[in-house]
Amino acid sequence: MAANGPQHLTAGQAVADDSDTVFAPQVGKVNTFLADKYIIKTAASDAHNNVANEDVGRLLAKIVG
């Protein structure tokens, strides 16, 4: 959802996951996660497209199941 995150939600609809290593998304909520530490510029990819790394994979695995 980019830098602005989810918008126009009522109180309690969104929950932040501010942890560094434990990804714990909550079912039934809009989960926010600041990925600035994980989606970064490397020699092989710019920061916008660097989503093929172990940390992003772990986050996706928690989300889908």
mmCIF file of the C-alpha atoms, coordinates in Angstrom:
data_MODEL
# 
_entry.id   MODEL 
# 
loop_
_atom_site.group_PDB 
_atom_site.id 
_atom_site.type_symbol 
_atom_site.label_atom_id 
_atom_site.label_alt_id 
_atom_site.label_comp_id 
_atom_site.label_asym_id 
_atom_site.label_entity_id 
_atom_site.label_seq_id 
_atom_site.pdbx_PDB_ins_code 
_atom_site.Cartn_x 
_atom_site.Cartn_y 
_atom_site.Cartn_z 
_atom_site.occupancy 
_atom_site.B_iso_or_equiv 
_atom_site.pdbx_formal_charge 
_atom_site.auth_seq_id 
_atom_site.auth_comp_id 
_atom_site.auth_asym_id 
_atom_site.auth_atom_id 
_atom_site.pdbx_PDB_model_num 
ATOM 1  C CA . MET A 1 1  ? 0.000   0.000   0.000  1.00 0.00 ? 1  MET A CA 1 
ATOM 2  C CA . ALA A 1 2  ? 3.055   2.176   -0.286 1.00 0.00 ? 2  ALA A CA 1 
ATOM 3  C CA . ALA A 1 3  ? 4.265   4.776   2.156  1.00 0.00 ? 3  ALA A CA 1 
ATOM 4  C CA . ASN A 1 4  ? 0.814   5.988   3.206  1.00 0.00 ? 4  ASN A CA 1 
ATOM 5  C CA . GLY A 1 5  ? -0.525  2.602   4.285  1.00 0.00 ? 5  GLY A CA 1 
ATOM 6  C CA . PRO A 1 6  ? -4.241  1.891   4.591  1.00 0.00 ? 6  PRO A CA 1 
ATOM 7  C CA . GLN A 1 7  ? -6.517  4.883   4.719  1.00 0.00 ? 7  GLN A CA 1 
ATOM 8  C CA . HIS A 1 8  ? -10.154 5.677   5.521  1.00 0.00 ? 8  HIS A CA 1 
ATOM 9  C CA . LEU A 1 9  ? -10.550 2.883   8.076  1.00 0.00 ? 9  LEU A CA 1 
ATOM 10 C CA . THR A 1 10 ? -12.469 3.032   11.312 1.00 0.00 ? 10 THR A CA 1 
ATOM 11 C CA . ALA A 1 11 ? -10.723 2.514   14.637 1.00 0.00 ? 11 ALA A CA 1 
ATOM 12 C CA . GLY A 1 12 ? -9.741  -1.108  15.167 1.00 0.00 ? 12 GLY A CA 1 
ATOM 13 C CA . GLN A 1 13 ? -9.811  -2.177  11.527 1.00 0.00 ? 13 GLN A CA 1 
ATOM 14 C CA . ALA A 1 14 ? -6.040  -1.992  11.154 1.00 0.00 ? 14 ALA A CA 1 
ATOM 15 C CA . VAL A 1 15 ? -3.305  -3.432  13.314 1.00 0.00 ? 15 VAL A CA 1 
ATOM 16 C CA . ALA A 1 16 ? 0.407   -2.647  13.062 1.00 0.00 ? 16 ALA A CA 1 
ATOM 17 C CA . ASP A 1 17 ? 3.112   -5.313  13.068 1.00 0.00 ? 17 ASP A CA 1 
ATOM 18 C CA . ASP A 1 18 ? 6.160   -3.400  14.215 1.00 0.00 ? 18 ASP A CA 1 
ATOM 19 C CA . SER A 1 19 ? 8.274   -6.417  15.099 1.00 0.00 ? 19 SER A CA 1 
ATOM 20 C CA . ASP A 1 20 ? 11.687  -6.965  13.542 1.00 0.00 ? 20 ASP A CA 1 
ATOM 21 C CA . THR A 1 21 ? 11.705  -10.721 12.995 1.00 0.00 ? 21 THR A CA 1 
ATOM 22 C CA . VAL A 1 22 ? 8.391   -12.240 14.083 1.00 0.00 ? 22 VAL A CA 1 
ATOM 23 C CA . PHE A 1 23 ? 5.646   -11.665 11.563 1.00 0.00 ? 23 PHE A CA 1 
ATOM 24 C CA . ALA A 1 24 ? 2.270   -12.092 13.242 1.00 0.00 ? 24 ALA A CA 1 
ATOM 25 C CA . PRO A 1 25 ? -0.577  -10.947 10.988 1.00 0.00 ? 25 PRO A CA 1 
ATOM 26 C CA . GLN A 1 26 ? -4.026  -11.005 12.588 1.00 0.00 ? 26 GLN A CA 1 
ATOM 27 C CA . VAL A 1 27 ? -6.960  -12.628 10.824 1.00 0.00 ? 27 VAL A CA 1 
ATOM 28 C CA . GLY A 1 28 ? -9.846  -10.301 10.048 1.00 0.00 ? 28 GLY A CA 1 
ATOM 29 C CA . LYS A 1 29 ? -7.774  -7.110  10.290 1.00 0.00 ? 29 LYS A CA 1 
ATOM 30 C CA . VAL A 1 30 ? -5.955  -4.885  7.835  1.00 0.00 ? 30 VAL A CA 1 
ATOM 31 C CA . ASN A 1 31 ? -2.367  -5.646  8.831  1.00 0.00 ? 31 ASN A CA 1 
ATOM 32 C CA . THR A 1 32 ? 0.260   -2.993  8.320  1.00 0.00 ? 32 THR A CA 1 
ATOM 33 C CA . PHE A 1 33 ? 3.947   -3.721  8.152  1.00 0.00 ? 33 PHE A CA 1 
ATOM 34 C CA . LEU A 1 34 ? 6.793   -1.262  7.679  1.00 0.00 ? 34 LEU A CA 1 
ATOM 35 C CA . ALA A 1 35 ? 9.119   -3.073  5.279  1.00 0.00 ? 35 ALA A CA 1 
ATOM 36 C CA . ASP A 1 36 ? 11.829  -0.425  4.994  1.00 0.00 ? 36 ASP A CA 1 
ATOM 37 C CA . LYS A 1 37 ? 14.383  -2.780  6.565  1.00 0.00 ? 37 LYS A CA 1 
ATOM 38 C CA . TYR A 1 38 ? 13.603  -5.613  4.124  1.00 0.00 ? 38 TYR A CA 1 
ATOM 39 C CA . ILE A 1 39 ? 12.799  -4.075  0.738  1.00 0.00 ? 39 ILE A CA 1 
ATOM 40 C CA . ILE A 1 40 ? 15.985  -2.159  0.062  1.00 0.00 ? 40 ILE A CA 1 
ATOM 41 C CA . LYS A 1 41 ? 18.216  -1.253  -2.851 1.00 0.00 ? 41 LYS A CA 1 
ATOM 42 C CA . THR A 1 42 ? 20.836  -3.880  -3.674 1.00 0.00 ? 42 THR A CA 1 
ATOM 43 C CA . ALA A 1 43 ? 23.326  -4.372  -6.483 1.00 0.00 ? 43 ALA A CA 1 
ATOM 44 C CA . ALA A 1 44 ? 20.773  -6.583  -8.248 1.00 0.00 ? 44 ALA A CA 1 
ATOM 45 C CA . SER A 1 45 ? 17.540  -4.636  -7.623 1.00 0.00 ? 45 SER A CA 1 
ATOM 46 C CA . ASP A 1 46 ? 16.166  -1.219  -6.864 1.00 0.00 ? 46 ASP A CA 1 
ATOM 47 C CA . ALA A 1 47 ? 14.263  -0.767  -3.615 1.00 0.00 ? 47 ALA A CA 1 
ATOM 48 C CA . HIS A 1 48 ? 10.868  -0.735  -5.308 1.00 0.00 ? 48 HIS A CA 1 
ATOM 49 C CA . ASN A 1 49 ? 11.307  -4.208  -6.818 1.00 0.00 ? 49 ASN A CA 1 
ATOM 50 C CA . ASN A 1 50 ? 13.418  -5.990  -4.196 1.00 0.00 ? 50 ASN A CA 1 
ATOM 51 C CA . VAL A 1 51 ? 10.746  -8.417  -3.073 1.00 0.00 ? 51 VAL A CA 1 
ATOM 52 C CA . ALA A 1 52 ? 12.487  -11.731 -3.809 1.00 0.00 ? 52 ALA A CA 1 
ATOM 53 C CA . ASN A 1 53 ? 14.341  -12.114 -0.534 1.00 0.00 ? 53 ASN A CA 1 
ATOM 54 C CA . GLU A 1 54 ? 14.031  -14.430 2.466  1.00 0.00 ? 54 GLU A CA 1 
ATOM 55 C CA . ASP A 1 55 ? 12.340  -11.901 4.745  1.00 0.00 ? 55 ASP A CA 1 
ATOM 56 C CA . VAL A 1 56 ? 9.610   -11.068 2.247  1.00 0.00 ? 56 VAL A CA 1 
ATOM 57 C CA . GLY A 1 57 ? 9.100   -14.795 1.704  1.00 0.00 ? 57 GLY A CA 1 
ATOM 58 C CA . ARG A 1 58 ? 8.648   -15.373 5.442  1.00 0.00 ? 58 ARG A CA 1 
ATOM 59 C CA . LEU A 1 59 ? 6.102   -12.554 5.641  1.00 0.00 ? 59 LEU A CA 1 
ATOM 60 C CA . LEU A 1 60 ? 4.138   -13.941 2.694  1.00 0.00 ? 60 LEU A CA 1 
ATOM 61 C CA . ALA A 1 61 ? 4.226   -17.444 4.174  1.00 0.00 ? 61 ALA A CA 1 
ATOM 62 C CA . LYS A 1 62 ? 2.635   -16.127 7.379  1.00 0.00 ? 62 LYS A CA 1 
ATOM 63 C CA . ILE A 1 63 ? -0.049  -14.301 5.431  1.00 0.00 ? 63 ILE A CA 1 
ATOM 64 C CA . VAL A 1 64 ? -1.111  -17.136 3.129  1.00 0.00 ? 64 VAL A CA 1 
ATOM 65 C CA . GLY A 1 65 ? -0.858  -19.764 5.605  1.00 0.00 ? 65 GLY A CA 1 
# 
